[in-house]
């Protein structure tokens, strides 16, 4: 099995492992989360599997999803299902029919795993309410995984990790030989250059971040795990740029100036393009929450047609003043004309 994710239901963690590009949910964890009993999860799973309706469901699922499914062997099991003496375990089911829907996993994250379709069916058998909780949390997990900003963050993090190797190679080839570090203290050169990048991009050293974030540090996180998308983009660029500067023999003080100015320039451009990409990733739901908040903001009211044709209040006042001036001027002109005529008539 590949990548493992975790969802939390009723305060208990349920593991989800990826197998051949499909999600398999731990039935053992589901039992523990549902009734809190850690002593008999395997027995409960076996009781569910020996149910005739379950056997029918498993057979249909395998027929639809597994070309190698042994239908003849399945028919034999189906005939026995429902009898008091009938017993079916995940191992027996897999070995007899070459089934792929239910898998037993050994080791640290061991347990009975089932394809999500089958796991949801098992959830219905445990409790309809519990099934809904499982589905809701699973959908939330998929929403996090498929969020465009979350996906972009993951890509940027991978790129920055790849560029880190380019950066460390430059340190190894050019800084360590010049500085004369002993083999036991070579790590100091790598740490110094890594912190140079941390300071110009994040504004602090790795040690300072750990001291300010003890809980995250204990979880194995570092300063780059809560960076924004833009920070990771800039970090990747600075790793490449610094490796070039190191190769060209530029001293540390001058490199700091160049890197610092470049970071300011790039950050100004990138942060102005999309505010969401400038948000630090504080949790898996950071970008989903940000988008949700934006959707909650009341939209700006669209102007009415009458508003488009009617000047605003300040403009109305200006028009009124100008009209009054013209009226006064017109009255003055008329009086002036009358006075001139009267004066001519008198003469």
Residue pairs with C-beta under 8 A, 6 or more apart in sequence:
1 17
1 18
1 19
1 24
1 103
1 105
1 113
2 17
2 18
2 19
3 17
3 18
4 15
4 16
4 17
4 18
4 109
5 15
5 16
5 17
5 18
5 23
5 141
6 13
6 14
6 15
6 16
7 13
7 14
7 16
7 134
7 137
7 138
7 140
7 141
8 14
8 137
9 30
9 33
9 130
9 133
9 134
9 137
10 33
10 34
10 130
10 133
11 33
12 29
12 32
12 33
12 36
13 29
13 33
14 25
14 26
14 29
14 30
14 33
14 134
14 137
15 25
15 26
15 29
15 109
15 111
15 113
16 23
16 24
16 25
16 26
16 116
16 138
16 141
17 23
17 24
17 26
17 105
17 109
17 113
18 24
19 103
19 113
22 115
22 116
23 115
23 116
23 138
24 103
24 113
24 114
24 115
24 116
24 119
25 113
25 114
25 116
25 119
25 134
25 138
26 109
26 111
26 112
26 113
27 41
27 45
27 102
27 111
27 112
27 113
27 114
27 119
27 122
28 41
28 42
28 45
28 111
28 112
29 41
29 111
30 119
30 122
30 123
30 126
30 130
30 134
31 37
31 40
31 41
31 44
31 45
31 126
32 38
32 41
33 130
34 126
34 127
34 130
35 126
41 111
41 112
42 112
44 126
45 90
45 112
45 122
46 87
46 88
46 89
48 54
48 122
48 125
49 55
49 58
49 88
49 89
49 90
49 93
49 102
50 81
50 86
50 87
50 88
51 81
51 125
52 78
52 81
52 82
54 121
54 125
55 77
55 78
55 81
55 88
56 78
56 81
57 118
57 121
58 93
58 99
58 101
58 102
58 118
59 74
59 78
61 101
61 115
61 117
61 118
62 69
62 74
62 97
62 99
62 100
62 101
63 69
63 71
65 100
65 101
65 115
66 98
66 99
66 100
66 101
68 98
68 100
69 97
69 98
69 99
70 96
70 97
70 98
73 96
73 97
74 96
74 97
77 88
77 93
77 96
77 97
80 86
81 88
90 102
90 103
90 104
90 112
91 104
93 99
93 102
94 100
94 102
94 103
94 104
100 115
101 114
101 115
101 117
101 118
102 112
102 113
102 114
102 115
102 118
103 112
103 113
103 114
104 110
104 111
104 112
104 113
105 111
105 112
105 113
114 122
116 138
119 134
120 131
120 134
120 135
123 130
123 131
123 134
123 135
124 131
143 288
144 150
144 284
144 285
144 288
145 151
147 287
147 288
147 291
149 229
149 276
149 277
149 287
149 290
149 291
150 284
150 287
150 288
152 229
152 277
153 229
153 232
153 281
153 287
156 229
156 232
156 233
156 236
157 224
157 225
157 227
157 232
159 232
159 236
160 224
160 232
160 235
160 236
160 239
163 235
163 236
163 239
163 240
164 239
166 239
166 240
166 243
167 193
167 194
167 197
167 239
167 240
167 242
167 243
168 190
168 193
169 243
170 242
170 243
170 244
170 246
170 247
171 189
171 190
171 193
171 246
172 186
173 247
174 246
174 247
174 249
175 189
175 193
175 246
176 186
176 189
179 189
181 188
181 189
191 206
193 242
193 246
194 206
195 205
195 206
195 207
196 242
196 252
196 255
196 256
196 259
197 235
197 238
197 239
197 242
197 259
198 204
198 205
198 206
198 209
198 223
199 205
199 256
200 238
200 256
200 259
200 260
200 263
201 227
201 231
201 234
201 235
201 238
201 263
202 209
202 223
202 227
202 231
204 212
204 223
206 222
206 223
209 217
209 222
209 223
210 217
210 222
213 221
213 226
216 225
216 226
224 232
224 235
225 281
226 280
226 281
226 282
227 235
227 280
227 281
228 277
228 278
228 279
228 280
228 281
229 276
229 277
229 278
229 281
230 267
230 270
230 271
230 277
230 278
231 280
233 266
233 270
234 263
234 266
234 267
234 270
237 262
237 266
238 259
238 262
238 263
241 258
241 259
241 262
242 255
242 259
245 254
245 255
245 258
245 259
246 255
250 258
270 277
270 278
271 277
271 278
276 287
276 290
276 291
279 286
279 287
279 290
280 286
281 287
311 319
